[in-house]
Amino acid sequence: MTNKIPQWFDRLDMLEWQLCQRTAGFSIYRPWLSTLKIASKLGDWPVWVALIIALPALHGRDIGLRLMFEYISTALVAIAVYKLLKTRLCRERPFITFGGSIQCNEPARDRYSFPSGHTMHAVMFCTLAAVHSPVLLPWLLPLAGLIAISRVGLGLHYYSDVVAGAALGYAMALASLGLSTTSVLMVAATS
């Protein structure tokens, strides 16, 4: 089976490239570029692992361990769906498609951009934290926003990749919350 870029991605690329070029152009300012690189690196995994590890301290051992399992399971399912989409849709990264006009300011892990995995995780974990640990949102929400914009600003993603990643992350979090609520209700009903 040969992977082909859907024609609508070609049209979308042409619609978005100038906006992406402008956003990536701000990276000529060193403080902004440094901020984007740090946000991108934090969005790779460190901040989410720290959040998961902190759950027992925030919620007590029993609830914290259950939440850890929920967050890790949700992340693993999200990664599987993300990789499936990315390898089937095969949308080239903007710096590949528009190499001369959009510069890559951070090494890409692979060739394809749709959807943004960094944004997916940021939105997914923020949504889960909004329900379980809302006290963390003043720190997590600005970071999630920076992670999302860093993906475009570093030349790695289009805006539609970021929007799709956010939608996927939100859907994964809602599904996880729905499943955990259903399981809690089932346990309560049998008690």
MDAnalysis code that builds the backbone (N, CA, C; Angstrom):
import MDAnalysis as mda
import numpy as np

u = mda.Universe.empty(573, n_residues=191, atom_resindex=np.repeat(np.arange(191), 3), trajectory=True)
u.add_TopologyAttr("name", ["N", "CA", "C"] * 191)
u.add_TopologyAttr("resid", np.arange(1, 192))
u.add_TopologyAttr("resname", ["MET", "THR", "ASN", "LYS", "ILE", "PRO", "GLN", "TRP", "PHE", "ASP", "ARG", "LEU", "ASP", "MET", "LEU", "GLU", "TRP", "GLN", "LEU", "CYS", "GLN", "ARG", "THR", "ALA", "GLY", "PHE", "SER", "ILE", "TYR", "ARG", "PRO", "TRP", "LEU", "SER", "THR", "LEU", "LYS", "ILE", "ALA", "SER", "LYS", "LEU", "GLY", "ASP", "TRP", "PRO", "VAL", "TRP", "VAL", "ALA", "LEU", "ILE", "ILE", "ALA", "LEU", "PRO", "ALA", "LEU", "HIS", "GLY", "ARG", "ASP", "ILE", "GLY", "LEU", "ARG", "LEU", "MET", "PHE", "GLU", "TYR", "ILE", "SER", "THR", "ALA", "LEU", "VAL", "ALA", "ILE", "ALA", "VAL", "TYR", "LYS", "LEU", "LEU", "LYS", "THR", "ARG", "LEU", "CYS", "ARG", "GLU", "ARG", "PRO", "PHE", "ILE", "THR", "PHE", "GLY", "GLY", "SER", "ILE", "GLN", "CYS", "ASN", "GLU", "PRO", "ALA", "ARG", "ASP", "ARG", "TYR", "SER", "PHE", "PRO", "SER", "GLY", "HIS", "THR", "MET", "HIS", "ALA", "VAL", "MET", "PHE", "CYS", "THR", "LEU", "ALA", "ALA", "VAL", "HIS", "SER", "PRO", "VAL", "LEU", "LEU", "PRO", "TRP", "LEU", "LEU", "PRO", "LEU", "ALA", "GLY", "LEU", "ILE", "ALA", "ILE", "SER", "ARG", "VAL", "GLY", "LEU", "GLY", "LEU", "HIS", "TYR", "TYR", "SER", "ASP", "VAL", "VAL", "ALA", "GLY", "ALA", "ALA", "LEU", "GLY", "TYR", "ALA", "MET", "ALA", "LEU", "ALA", "SER", "LEU", "GLY", "LEU", "SER", "THR", "THR", "SER", "VAL", "LEU", "MET", "VAL", "ALA", "ALA", "THR", "SER"])
u.atoms.positions = np.array([
    [0.842, -1.184, 0.000],
    [0.000, 0.000, 0.000],
    [0.885, 1.246, 0.000],
    [0.709, 2.097, -0.952],
    [1.511, 3.303, -1.078],
    [0.821, 4.468, -0.381],
    [1.598, 5.158, 0.459],
    [1.064, 6.355, 1.109],
    [1.157, 7.527, 0.148],
    [0.070, 8.252, -0.029],
    [0.064, 9.447, -0.869],
    [-0.519, 10.599, -0.078],
    [0.029, 11.772, -0.330],
    [-0.477, 12.964, 0.334],
    [-1.835, 13.291, -0.268],
    [-2.857, 13.418, 0.569],
    [-4.162, 13.805, 0.031],
    [-4.085, 15.164, -0.664],
    [-4.823, 15.302, -1.736],
    [-4.789, 16.557, -2.494],
    [-5.215, 17.746, -1.642],
    [-6.086, 17.515, -0.697],
    [-6.521, 18.651, 0.109],
    [-5.391, 19.180, 0.986],
    [-4.406, 18.344, 1.336],
    [-3.236, 18.852, 2.054],
    [-2.447, 19.807, 1.169],
    [-2.342, 19.486, -0.124],
    [-1.636, 20.380, -1.041],
    [-2.284, 21.764, -1.051],
    [-3.609, 21.784, -1.123],
    [-4.325, 23.067, -1.118],
    [-4.163, 23.786, 0.219],
    [-4.274, 23.033, 1.286],
    [-4.138, 23.604, 2.627],
    [-2.722, 24.161, 2.836],
    [-1.720, 23.438, 2.353],
    [-0.334, 23.921, 2.447],
    [-0.200, 25.298, 1.806],
    [-0.774, 25.442, 0.629],
    [-0.675, 26.708, -0.088],
    [-1.408, 27.837, 0.650],
    [-2.523, 27.498, 1.292],
    [-3.263, 28.504, 2.051],
    [-2.502, 28.934, 3.308],
    [-1.795, 28.014, 3.927],
    [-1.170, 28.281, 5.218],
    [0.281, 28.744, 5.156],
    [0.977, 28.502, 4.070],
    [2.421, 28.691, 4.090],
    [2.844, 30.114, 4.410],
    [2.125, 31.127, 3.935],
    [2.538, 32.507, 4.226],
    [2.392, 32.834, 5.710],
    [1.303, 32.372, 6.319],
    [1.120, 32.600, 7.756],
    [2.200, 31.860, 8.545],
    [2.486, 30.636, 8.139],
    [3.549, 29.868, 8.807],
    [4.904, 30.547, 8.608],
    [5.136, 31.069, 7.417],
    [6.388, 31.762, 7.122],
    [6.539, 32.992, 8.020],
    [5.461, 33.751, 8.182],
    [5.509, 34.937, 9.058],
    [5.785, 34.538, 10.507],
    [5.096, 33.504, 10.960],
    [5.286, 33.054, 12.342],
    [6.712, 32.570, 12.552],
    [7.207, 31.748, 11.632],
    [8.584, 31.247, 11.737],
    [9.588, 32.391, 11.601],
    [9.222, 33.443, 10.899],
    [10.114, 34.592, 10.722],
    [10.451, 35.318, 12.009],
    [9.574, 35.235, 13.000],
    [9.852, 35.868, 14.292],
    [11.011, 35.194, 15.015],
    [11.397, 34.018, 14.548],
    [12.489, 33.283, 15.180],
    [13.851, 33.936, 14.965],
    [13.905, 35.006, 14.188],
    [15.175, 35.727, 14.045],
    [15.542, 36.439, 15.340],
    [14.567, 36.633, 16.216],
    [14.814, 37.268, 17.510],
    [15.253, 36.185, 18.502],
    [16.497, 36.259, 18.926],
    [17.085, 35.197, 19.761],
    [16.281, 34.871, 21.023],
    [15.806, 35.861, 21.799],
    [15.034, 35.498, 22.997],
    [13.765, 34.705, 22.650],
    [13.100, 35.095, 21.568],
    [11.887, 34.384, 21.160],
    [12.231, 32.976, 20.691],
    [13.286, 32.847, 19.891],
    [13.715, 31.527, 19.419],
    [14.081, 30.632, 20.593],
    [14.779, 31.170, 21.575],
    [15.135, 30.389, 22.769],
    [13.893, 29.944, 23.527],
    [12.923, 30.842, 23.653],
    [11.663, 30.511, 24.328],
    [10.950, 29.373, 23.605],
    [10.894, 29.454, 22.272],
    [10.233, 28.403, 21.488],
    [10.947, 27.066, 21.629],
    [12.266, 27.097, 21.607],
    [13.034, 25.851, 21.741],
    [12.829, 25.210, 23.108],
    [12.828, 26.031, 24.153],
    [12.606, 25.504, 25.509],
    [11.200, 24.921, 25.620],
    [10.200, 25.646, 25.130],
    [8.818, 25.143, 25.184],
    [8.698, 23.827, 24.425],
    [9.317, 23.751, 23.264],
    [9.262, 22.529, 22.466],
    [9.909, 21.355, 23.195],
    [11.053, 21.608, 23.810],
    [11.739, 20.541, 24.545],
    [10.929, 20.093, 25.766],
    [10.325, 21.050, 26.479],
    [9.474, 20.678, 27.616],
    [8.266, 19.870, 27.156],
    [7.730, 20.224, 25.981],
    [6.576, 19.515, 25.449],
    [6.894, 18.143, 24.902],
    [8.182, 17.862, 24.727],
    [8.598, 16.530, 24.289],
    [8.127, 15.479, 25.284],
    [8.499, 15.644, 26.538],
    [8.073, 14.704, 27.569],
    [8.321, 15.181, 28.999],
    [9.338, 16.013, 29.284],
    [9.675, 16.264, 30.694],
    [8.539, 16.789, 31.558],
    [7.797, 17.768, 31.065],
    [6.758, 18.368, 31.900],
    [5.608, 17.378, 32.141],
    [5.325, 16.522, 31.161],
    [4.216, 15.574, 31.316],
    [4.607, 14.424, 32.236],
    [5.852, 13.992, 32.162],
    [6.335, 12.971, 33.098],
    [6.323, 13.536, 34.517],
    [6.758, 14.776, 34.676],
    [6.737, 15.418, 35.999],
    [5.305, 15.504, 36.538],
    [4.363, 15.851, 35.662],
    [2.961, 15.917, 36.082],
    [2.478, 14.549, 36.557],
    [2.766, 13.518, 35.793],
    [2.331, 12.163, 36.159],
    [2.957, 11.733, 37.482],
    [4.244, 11.986, 37.650],
    [4.932, 11.602, 38.886],
    [4.389, 12.375, 40.091],
    [3.930, 13.600, 39.868],
    [3.421, 14.429, 40.970],
    [2.017, 14.041, 41.420],
    [1.302, 13.255, 40.647],
    [-0.099, 12.956, 40.977],
    [-0.293, 12.339, 42.365],
    [0.518, 11.350, 42.799],
    [0.318, 10.838, 44.165],
    [0.548, 11.901, 45.245],
    [1.470, 12.818, 45.013],
    [1.704, 13.884, 45.995],
    [0.536, 14.857, 46.028],
    [-0.084, 15.071, 44.873],
    [-1.207, 16.007, 44.794],
    [-2.513, 15.414, 45.309],
    [-2.696, 14.098, 45.144],
    [-4.003, 13.479, 45.412],
    [-3.967, 12.356, 46.432],
    [-2.826, 12.088, 47.026],
    [-2.712, 10.946, 47.925],
    [-2.359, 9.692, 47.134],
    [-1.843, 8.719, 47.825],
    [-1.293, 7.532, 47.174],
    [-2.309, 6.791, 46.318],
    [-3.445, 6.414, 46.860],
    [-4.398, 5.572, 46.132],
    [-4.970, 6.276, 44.901],
    [-5.500, 7.455, 45.094],
    [-6.071, 8.203, 43.962],
    [-4.962, 8.589, 42.986],
    [-3.820, 9.011, 43.508],
    [-2.696, 9.407, 42.662],
    [-2.215, 8.278, 41.770],
    [-2.128, 7.068, 42.317],
    [-1.704, 5.913, 41.503],
    [-2.741, 5.576, 40.437],
    [-4.013, 5.680, 40.782],
    [-5.061, 5.439, 39.788],
    [-4.980, 6.476, 38.669],
    [-4.764, 7.729, 39.044],
    [-4.635, 8.789, 38.038],
    [-3.380, 8.599, 37.187],
    [-2.292, 8.159, 37.809],
    [-1.072, 7.874, 37.037],
    [-1.359, 6.836, 35.957],
    [-2.039, 5.768, 36.346],
    [-2.383, 4.717, 35.381],
    [-3.271, 5.280, 34.271],
    [-4.244, 6.105, 34.644],
    [-5.135, 6.707, 33.654],
    [-4.363, 7.603, 32.681],
    [-3.489, 8.449, 33.198],
    [-2.738, 9.379, 32.345],
    [-1.790, 8.619, 31.415],
    [-1.099, 7.620, 31.957],
    [-0.161, 6.840, 31.135],
    [-0.922, 6.062, 30.063],
    [-2.026, 5.434, 30.436],
    [-2.831, 4.682, 29.452],
    [-3.356, 5.601, 28.358],
    [-3.846, 6.753, 28.751],
    [-4.367, 7.721, 27.777],
    [-3.256, 8.167, 26.831],
    [-2.081, 8.443, 27.380],
    [-0.954, 8.873, 26.547],
    [-0.546, 7.781, 25.561],
    [-0.532, 6.534, 25.998],
    [-0.138, 5.438, 25.106],
    [-1.143, 5.246, 23.970],
    [-2.422, 5.325, 24.286],
    [-3.446, 5.216, 23.239],
    [-3.334, 6.401, 22.279],
    [-3.140, 7.591, 22.830],
    [-3.013, 8.792, 21.995],
    [-1.813, 8.675, 21.055],
    [-0.698, 8.172, 21.561],
    [0.495, 7.998, 20.717],
    [0.214, 7.024, 19.585],
    [-0.492, 5.942, 19.884],
    [-0.807, 4.950, 18.840],
    [-1.678, 5.565, 17.745],
    [-2.702, 6.312, 18.142],
    [-3.591, 6.955, 17.166],
    [-2.819, 8.003, 16.367],
    [-2.023, 8.796, 17.053],
    [-1.208, 9.829, 16.421],
    [-0.268, 9.226, 15.374],
    [0.438, 8.162, 15.735],
    [1.376, 7.536, 14.797],
    [0.642, 6.935, 13.604],
    [-0.507, 6.356, 13.837],
    [-1.306, 5.810, 12.747],
    [-1.705, 6.910, 11.771],
    [-2.212, 8.019, 12.290],
    [-2.589, 9.145, 11.435],
    [-1.388, 9.713, 10.684],
    [-0.301, 9.902, 11.395],
    [0.875, 10.524, 10.804],
    [1.453, 9.683, 9.665],
    [1.495, 8.380, 9.856],
    [2.077, 7.514, 8.831],
    [1.115, 7.210, 7.685],
    [-0.156, 7.449, 7.878],
    [-1.127, 7.219, 6.802],
    [-1.348, 8.478, 5.960],
    [-1.314, 9.643, 6.609],
    [-1.621, 10.883, 5.899],
    [-0.385, 11.522, 5.252],
    [0.781, 11.311, 5.831],
    [2.069, 11.686, 5.224],
    [2.143, 13.127, 4.723],
    [1.761, 14.073, 5.529],
    [1.895, 15.487, 5.155],
    [3.313, 15.953, 5.464],
    [3.988, 16.442, 4.461],
    [5.360, 16.924, 4.625],
    [5.394, 18.140, 5.544],
    [6.448, 18.268, 6.301],
    [6.629, 19.418, 7.178],
    [6.830, 20.678, 6.335],
    [6.434, 21.845, 6.857],
    [6.542, 23.080, 6.074],
    [7.968, 23.399, 5.625],
    [8.956, 23.131, 6.462],
    [10.324, 23.432, 6.059],
    [10.797, 22.518, 4.930],
    [10.135, 21.372, 4.756],
    [10.459, 20.478, 3.631],
    [9.754, 20.986, 2.373],
    [8.462, 21.256, 2.489],
    [7.674, 21.691, 1.337],
    [8.113, 23.069, 0.846],
    [8.377, 23.979, 1.765],
    [8.728, 25.356, 1.415],
    [10.132, 25.675, 1.934],
    [11.073, 24.792, 1.649],
    [12.430, 24.871, 2.175],
    [13.094, 26.230, 2.103],
    [12.928, 26.947, 1.030],
    [13.591, 28.234, 0.901],
    [12.962, 29.328, 1.730],
    [11.675, 29.215, 2.033],
    [10.997, 30.316, 2.709],
    [10.644, 30.031, 4.170],
    [10.686, 28.788, 4.580],
    [10.425, 28.444, 5.985],
    [11.625, 27.647, 6.490],
    [12.277, 28.209, 7.487],
    [13.480, 27.584, 8.033],
    [13.115, 26.664, 9.192],
    [13.792, 25.531, 9.284],
    [13.642, 24.621, 10.421],
    [14.632, 25.044, 11.493],
    [14.131, 25.359, 12.676],
    [14.985, 25.826, 13.765],
    [15.168, 24.805, 14.871],
    [14.752, 23.594, 14.631],
    [14.860, 22.515, 15.615],
    [14.817, 21.209, 14.835],
    [15.633, 20.228, 15.208],
    [15.616, 18.971, 14.450],
    [14.241, 18.291, 14.516],
    [13.797, 17.818, 13.373],
    [12.523, 17.083, 13.304],
    [12.802, 15.603, 13.547],
    [11.886, 14.942, 14.230],
    [12.044, 13.515, 14.495],
    [11.752, 12.667, 13.274],
    [10.881, 13.188, 12.452],
    [10.520, 12.455, 11.248],
    [10.155, 13.453, 10.162],
    [9.672, 12.967, 9.066],
    [9.425, 13.777, 7.887],
    [8.033, 14.426, 7.870],
    [7.099, 13.864, 8.614],
    [5.700, 14.264, 8.481],
    [5.215, 15.133, 9.636],
    [4.201, 15.955, 9.326],
    [3.799, 16.966, 10.300],
    [2.387, 16.818, 10.862],
    [1.518, 16.064, 10.232],
    [0.106, 16.061, 10.625],
    [-0.250, 14.792, 11.382],
    [-0.777, 14.927, 12.592],
    [-1.026, 16.108, 13.434],
    [0.185, 16.405, 14.320],
    [0.119, 17.484, 15.076],
    [1.191, 17.837, 15.995],
    [1.066, 17.024, 17.286],
    [2.021, 16.144, 17.521],
    [2.015, 15.328, 18.737],
    [2.290, 16.140, 19.992],
    [3.165, 17.140, 19.884],
    [3.444, 17.996, 21.041],
    [2.160, 18.691, 21.504],
    [1.410, 19.231, 20.538],
    [0.172, 19.932, 20.878],
    [-0.869, 18.951, 21.401],
    [-0.933, 17.774, 20.806],
    [-1.872, 16.753, 21.269],
    [-1.646, 16.464, 22.750],
    [-0.391, 16.211, 23.129],
    [-0.109, 15.918, 24.533],
    [-0.382, 17.115, 25.436],
    [-0.029, 18.303, 24.989],
    [-0.248, 19.499, 25.810],
    [-1.732, 19.684, 26.124],
    [-2.569, 19.586, 25.107],
    [-4.009, 19.765, 25.318],
    [-4.586, 18.597, 26.114],
    [-4.148, 17.397, 25.820],
    [-4.647, 16.216, 26.528],
    [-4.351, 16.311, 28.030],
    [-3.096, 16.606, 28.372],
    [-2.741, 16.674, 29.788],
    [-3.352, 17.893, 30.478],
    [-3.504, 18.996, 29.769],
    [-4.178, 20.165, 30.362],
    [-5.640, 19.859, 30.651],
    [-6.282, 19.146, 29.743],
    [-7.692, 18.787, 29.947],
    [-7.837, 17.844, 31.133],
    [-6.962, 16.847, 31.222],
    [-7.009, 15.942, 32.370],
    [-6.723, 16.697, 33.667],
    [-5.731, 17.580, 33.629],
    [-5.399, 18.365, 34.828],
    [-6.531, 19.315, 35.212],
    [-7.258, 19.834, 34.230],
    [-8.380, 20.736, 34.527],
    [-9.419, 20.035, 35.392],
    [-9.580, 18.742, 35.185],
    [-10.555, 17.971, 35.961],
    [-9.968, 17.522, 37.299],
    [-8.733, 17.035, 37.282],
    [-8.161, 16.427, 38.478],
    [-7.317, 17.376, 39.326],
    [-6.641, 18.314, 38.702],
    [-5.711, 19.197, 39.423],
    [-5.792, 20.622, 38.884],
    [-6.949, 21.261, 38.979],
    [-7.103, 22.588, 38.378],
    [-6.149, 23.637, 38.931],
    [-5.584, 23.406, 40.101],
    [-4.629, 24.352, 40.684],
    [-3.382, 24.489, 39.796],
    [-3.110, 23.510, 38.947],
    [-1.930, 23.542, 38.065],
    [-2.164, 24.322, 36.768],
    [-3.410, 24.619, 36.458],
    [-3.714, 25.254, 35.171],
    [-3.036, 26.604, 34.935],
    [-2.865, 27.468, 35.954],
    [-2.161, 28.731, 35.666],
    [-0.747, 28.529, 35.119],
    [-0.133, 27.384, 35.382],
    [1.201, 27.082, 34.841],
    [1.100, 26.262, 33.556],
    [0.171, 25.333, 33.524],
    [0.093, 24.431, 32.371],
    [-0.494, 25.092, 31.121],
    [-1.503, 25.932, 31.276],
    [-2.135, 26.540, 30.098],
    [-1.192, 27.438, 29.299],
    [-0.461, 28.363, 29.949],
    [0.491, 29.160, 29.151],
    [1.567, 28.297, 28.493],
    [2.012, 27.269, 29.203],
    [3.009, 26.375, 28.631],
    [2.442, 25.637, 27.419],
    [1.211, 25.171, 27.523],
    [0.580, 24.486, 26.394],
    [0.461, 25.415, 25.188],
    [0.097, 26.668, 25.430],
    [0.029, 27.642, 24.338],
    [1.380, 27.861, 23.687],
    [2.423, 27.972, 24.510],
    [3.780, 28.141, 23.977],
    [4.241, 26.909, 23.197],
    [3.897, 25.739, 23.705],
    [4.258, 24.507, 22.998],
    [3.609, 24.498, 21.620],
    [2.332, 24.829, 21.564],
    [1.613, 24.831, 20.277],
    [2.226, 25.825, 19.300],
    [2.477, 27.043, 19.745],
    [3.030, 28.058, 18.836],
    [4.479, 27.738, 18.479],
    [5.186, 27.051, 19.377],
    [6.579, 26.696, 19.078],
    [6.672, 25.773, 17.877],
    [5.684, 24.945, 17.693],
    [5.735, 23.982, 16.597],
    [5.673, 24.696, 15.241],
    [4.898, 25.776, 15.170],
    [4.830, 26.575, 13.941],
    [6.042, 27.498, 13.867],
    [6.370, 28.133, 14.972],
    [7.472, 29.080, 15.011],
    [8.828, 28.469, 14.704],
    [8.978, 27.179, 14.977],
    [10.233, 26.494, 14.683],
    [10.256, 25.904, 13.267],
    [9.160, 26.095, 12.524],
    [9.102, 25.618, 11.141],
    [8.747, 24.156, 10.996],
    [8.247, 23.538, 12.070],
    [7.993, 22.101, 12.059],
    [6.559, 21.727, 11.703],
    [5.620, 22.654, 11.882],
    [4.205, 22.344, 11.667],
    [3.477, 23.513, 11.030],
    [2.358, 23.180, 10.405],
    [1.393, 24.164, 9.937],
    [0.409, 24.420, 11.084],
    [-0.334, 25.507, 10.971],
    [-1.358, 25.781, 11.988],
    [-2.411, 24.679, 12.033],
    [-2.784, 24.144, 10.891],
    [-3.798, 23.078, 10.883],
    [-3.279, 21.810, 11.565],
    [-1.969, 21.557, 11.540],
    [-1.399, 20.424, 12.279],
    [-1.605, 20.622, 13.780],
    [-1.403, 21.867, 14.219],
    [-1.530, 22.209, 15.636],
    [-2.997, 22.110, 16.067],
    [-3.901, 22.626, 15.229],
    [-5.334, 22.547, 15.543],
    [-5.780, 21.087, 15.599],
    [-5.333, 20.278, 14.639],
    [-5.692, 18.852, 14.633],
    [-5.116, 18.136, 15.851],
    [-3.872, 18.463, 16.213],
    [-3.275, 17.870, 17.410],
    [-4.051, 18.242, 18.668],
    [-4.470, 19.510, 18.747],
    [-5.258, 19.959, 19.902],
    [-6.597, 19.227, 19.964],
    [-7.256, 19.093, 18.830],
    [-8.546, 18.391, 18.788],
    [-8.382, 16.929, 19.177],
    [-7.335, 16.304, 18.676],
    [-7.074, 14.900, 19.013],
    [-6.777, 14.748, 20.500],
    [-5.951, 15.637, 21.050],
    [-5.644, 15.581, 22.480],
    [-6.870, 15.788, 23.348],
    [-7.709, 16.726, 22.948],
    [-8.943, 16.992, 23.702],
    [-9.874, 15.777, 23.644],
    [-10.008, 15.189, 22.464],
    [-10.863, 14.004, 22.309],
    [-10.339, 12.834, 23.138],
    [-9.037, 12.637, 23.148],
    [-8.445, 11.548, 23.939],
    [-8.688, 11.764, 25.427],
    [-8.528, 12.998, 25.879],
    [-8.759, 13.298, 27.296],
    [-10.221, 13.080, 27.662],
    [-11.137, 13.545, 26.805],
    [-12.563, 13.344, 27.081],
    [-12.926, 11.873, 27.114],
    [-12.371, 11.102, 26.190],
    [-12.632, 9.655, 26.178],
    [-12.108, 9.018, 27.460],
    [-10.925, 9.409, 27.871],
    [-10.338, 8.877, 29.098],
    [-11.179, 9.232, 30.312],
    [-11.588, 10.487, 30.382],
    [-12.421, 10.923, 31.509],
    [-13.763, 10.204, 31.507],
    [-14.333, 10.005, 30.329],
    [-15.594, 9.272, 30.222],
    [-15.455, 7.834, 30.685],
    [-14.366, 7.192, 30.282],
    [-14.133, 5.807, 30.699],
    [-13.889, 5.704, 32.190],
    [-13.120, 6.640, 32.751],
    [-12.838, 6.575, 34.186],
    [-14.094, 6.868, 35.002],
    [-14.929, 7.776, 34.527],
    [-16.186, 8.071, 35.223],
    [-17.114, 6.862, 35.164],
    [-17.183, 6.227, 34.002],
    [-18.016, 5.033, 33.843],
    [-17.555, 3.923, 34.763],
    [-16.234, 3.710, 34.863],
    [-15.722, 2.636, 35.727],
    [-15.974, 2.941, 37.196],
    [-15.860, 4.212, 37.580],
    [-16.133, 4.591, 38.986],
    [-17.617, 4.366, 39.293],
    [-18.497, 4.734, 38.358],
    [-19.928, 4.524, 38.574],
    [-20.277, 3.045, 38.646],
    [-19.628, 2.233, 37.837],
    [-19.882, 0.782, 37.857],
    [-19.439, 0.170, 39.187],
    [-18.285, 0.600, 39.692],
    [-17.799, 0.107, 40.972],
    [-18.752, 0.537, 42.095],
    [-19.208, 1.802, 42.034],
    [-20.121, 2.322, 43.066],
    [-21.451, 1.559, 43.028],
    [-21.911, 1.208, 41.840],
    [-23.187, 0.514, 41.706],
    [-23.116, -0.914, 42.241],
    [-21.937, -1.547, 42.142],
    [-21.818, -2.917, 42.625],
    [-21.520, -2.984, 44.117],
    [-21.214, -1.832, 44.720],
    [-20.880, -1.837, 46.162],
    [-22.114, -1.837, 47.012],
])
